[in-house]
Amino acid sequence: MEALPRGLQIVAWLNPLTWHTDALRYFTIGVGSPEIVLLEAAAFGVFLLASLALAVWTFTKGVLA
């Protein structure tokens, strides 16, 4: 990611797939910092809960119907 322009670096860091990829790299080949991986894992958990809450709200309100 260091090779990306600054604007794209910011977009990449906001992308939950980046967090997931960092965790997979750390746990499979040991690349990365444990502190950063834990922070990203916590952020990914928050993202998942928010996505679930939005999905439940959408289905209960019939927004897509």
C-alpha positions as CSV (number, residue, x, y, z in Angstrom):
1,M,0.0,0.0,0.0
2,E,3.0,2.3,0.4
3,A,3.2,2.5,-3.4
4,L,-0.3,4.0,-3.7
5,P,-0.9,7.7,-3.8
6,R,-2.0,9.2,-0.5
7,G,-5.7,9.5,-1.5
8,L,-5.9,5.8,-2.5
9,Q,-4.1,4.8,0.7
10,I,-6.8,6.5,2.7
11,V,-9.5,4.7,0.7
12,A,-7.7,1.4,1.1
13,W,-7.4,1.8,4.9
14,L,-11.2,2.5,5.1
15,N,-12.0,-0.7,3.2
16,P,-12.9,-3.6,5.5
17,L,-11.4,-6.0,3.0
18,T,-8.0,-4.5,3.8
19,W,-8.5,-5.2,7.5
20,H,-9.5,-8.8,6.7
21,T,-6.5,-9.3,4.4
22,D,-4.1,-7.9,7.0
23,A,-5.4,-10.4,9.6
24,L,-5.1,-13.3,7.2
25,R,-1.6,-12.4,6.3
26,Y,-0.6,-12.1,10.0
27,F,-2.2,-15.4,11.0
28,T,-1.0,-17.4,8.0
29,I,2.5,-16.1,7.3
30,G,3.3,-13.8,10.3
31,V,3.5,-10.6,8.4
32,G,2.3,-7.5,10.3
33,S,2.0,-6.0,13.7
34,P,-0.2,-7.8,16.3
35,E,-1.4,-4.5,17.7
36,I,-2.6,-3.3,14.3
37,V,-4.1,-6.6,13.5
38,L,-6.1,-6.6,16.7
39,L,-7.3,-3.1,16.0
40,E,-8.3,-4.0,12.5
41,A,-10.1,-7.1,13.8
42,A,-12.1,-5.1,16.3
43,A,-13.0,-2.6,13.5
44,F,-14.1,-5.5,11.3
45,G,-16.3,-6.8,14.1
46,V,-17.9,-3.4,14.5
47,F,-18.4,-3.3,10.7
48,L,-20.0,-6.7,10.8
49,L,-22.4,-5.7,13.6
50,A,-23.4,-2.5,11.8
51,S,-24.0,-4.4,8.6
52,L,-26.1,-7.0,10.5
53,A,-28.1,-4.2,12.2
54,L,-28.8,-2.5,8.8
55,A,-29.8,-5.8,7.2
56,V,-32.2,-6.6,10.1
57,W,-33.7,-3.1,9.9
58,T,-34.1,-3.3,6.2
59,F,-36.0,-6.6,6.4
60,T,-38.2,-5.6,9.3
61,K,-39.2,-2.3,7.7
62,G,-39.7,-3.7,4.2
63,V,-37.5,-1.1,2.6
64,L,-36.8,-3.2,-0.4
65,A,-40.3,-4.4,-1.0
